[in-house]
Amino acid sequence: MKNLKRIGLAIGIIVAVVAIVAAVRRQQSIERGTRLFSGCPQGIDRAATEAKGEFVCKGEPNPAPFAGNGRACGSCHMPGDGFGLSVKRIATLPPTHPLFVELDEDPVKLRTDGLIHVIDRDEDSIDEFRQTPKLVHLRELCNASGECVALGLLGDRETDLCQFSREAVVNHLSKTPDGIEGIDFVLPTDAECRDLIRYMRSNRVSR
């Protein structure tokens, strides 16, 4: 009987240790995802970010997230706007903000209506202007693997969150309208996708 109790105790300890290690690794993954999403290699100043409603980096921001044009995911998906982008917010941004990088945006539509140019060259031949969708509902829409019911304001885009993120890099972080991988941008790796998904589904974004 004593041996059984000892075995049970040992199993309980092992299970607890495994759970703790898994939780630590998940938290580390979320931290990496935060840095990728915000474009802040040294992490974000959480208090300043919450107060400003925009990502504030600890140290210098990454000048070219995913080897792109200077934009990061957080350039358009801002914490103070439900991880979307409001016209009111756009009006407060300086001309040097990465949102205004000269790519293929319509500056009038961008500033007055908050409309971002969306192109899907591969499959759907989408070429139009849309508002930036808020990301606060991703936990409801997407499972832990990043498989989602629908993404985007119209629900007609990619339903895999990793692929959706990669398409966003192609569309919005490219150095030129040509969108040539390896020259205009570098796509998120599978590991970076996992980190991004964990961050976007965490309680830091999905409330």
N, C-alpha and C positions, 0 to 999 in steps of 0.2 A: 504493500500500500504506500509506504514511504517513497519507494522508487517511482511509483506512478505519479505521486505528487511532485517529485523532483523533475520528472520528465515533463509534466504539465507546466511547471514553473519555467523550465528551460525553454519550452516551446513558446510560452507567453512572452518571455523576454526577447526571443528571436523575432517574433512577430512585431513586437513594439519597436525594436531596433530597425527592422526593415521599413516599417511605416515612417519612422523618423527620417531615415535616409532618403526615402522617396519624397517626403515633404520638403526636405532641404534641397534636393535636386530640382524639384518643381519650382521652388522659390528662386533658385539660381537661374533657371530657364526663363522665368518671368522677368527677372532683372535684365538678362541679356536681351529679351524681347523689347523691354522698355527702351533700352539704349538704341536698338536698331530702329524702332518706330519713331522715336523722338529725334534721332540724329545727334544724340549726346553720348559720345564715347565713354565719358567718365560718369555717366548717370545724370539724373535730373535733380534739381533743387525742388523738392516736393512742396515745401511751404510757398516758395516764390511762384511755382507753377500754378498752384491752387489759387493764390491771390491774384495773379495776372490773367489766368485763364488761357495762357499759352505756355508752351514748354520753355522752361528756363534751365539751361545746362549748368552743371558743375564743370567749370573749365570751358574751353573753347568747343563750339559745336563742330561736327564733322563737316568740312567744306564741300564734300561730295559724297553723300550717302549712296551706297551701291554704285559708286564710281559714276554718278550721274551729274545733273545740272545744279546741284546745291539744295534741291528740295529733299525733304524727308517725308515720311508718311504724315508726321505731325505738323507739317507745313499747311496741310489742308484739313486734317482731322484734329481740331483743337479741343483741349479738355474743357474749356469754358463754354463751348458750344455743343456739348453732348458728343464730342469727338466728331463734329461736323464743321461747317464753316458758314457763318452768318455774314450778311451784307454789312451789318453794323460793325462786326469785327474787322472786315476787310478795310473799312474806312479808317481804322485806327493804325493800320500797318504802314511802316515807312516804305518808301520806294525801293529800298535795298532788300526788302524781305524776299526770301526765296520764292514765295508764291508768284512774284511778278517777273520771274525769269523769262526772257524772251524765247518762247518755244513756238507754239502755234495757237496760243490763246487769243481770244478777241478781248482787248483791254477794256473796252466799254462794257461788254457783257459780263466780264469778270468783276469789274468794280461796281457796277450799278445793280447787277442781278445775282452776283455770286456764281455765275455759270462757268464751269470748267469744260474744256474740250475733251471729249471721250471718243477714242477710235479703237475699233477692234478689226485689225487688218487681216487676221487669220481666218475667222469663221463667219461672224455675223454681218460683216461689212458695216458695223455701226460707225457713224460719223456724225456726231451731234454734240450739243452743249447741255450739260446737266448740273444740277446742284450737287454739292458734296454730301453723300449720305452720312447720317449719324451712325456711330458704331455701338451705341450703348445697348443695343438689343442682340448683340452677337451670341451671347450665352443662350438666349432663347432660340435663336435661329440655327445655331451650329453645335454639333457635338464635340467631344474632346479631340477627335481626329480632324476637325475642321470641315466636316461634311455638313452642308447647310441646306435649309429649306429653300431659301432664296436670298440673293444679295443684290444690293443696289436699290435705288428708290423705286424702280419699276419692276424689280424682281425678275428681270429678263437676262441677267448676266450669269456668269460662271457661279456654280454652287459649291465649288471646292475653295475653301478659304485660302489655301496655299496658292492655288492657281490665280485666284482673284488678286492676291497680293503681288504676284509676279506680273500680272497684266497691268496693275497700277504702276509698277516700276517702269514698264515699257511705255505706258501712256504719259506719265507725268514726271518721271525723273530722267528721261532721255536728254542727252545734250543737244540733239538735233531732232527735227521732225522725222528723219529717216528711221530712227529707232533700231540701230544695228547693235545686236548683242556683242559685248566684248569691246565695242568702240564707244558707243553712246551710254552704256550702262552695263552692270553685272547683275544677273538675276539672283535672288535669294536662294541659298542652298537648301536642301531638305532640312538640315539641322537648324538653319536660320528660320525657315518656315515654322518649324515646331515651336521655336521660341516666340515668334510673332503671334502664332495662334494662341499660345498659352497666355501671353500678355493681353491680347485683345479679348479673350474670354475671361480674364481675371476680374476681380472686383475693382480694379483700378480703372477699368474702362466700362465693363458691363455692369450696370447697377440695377 
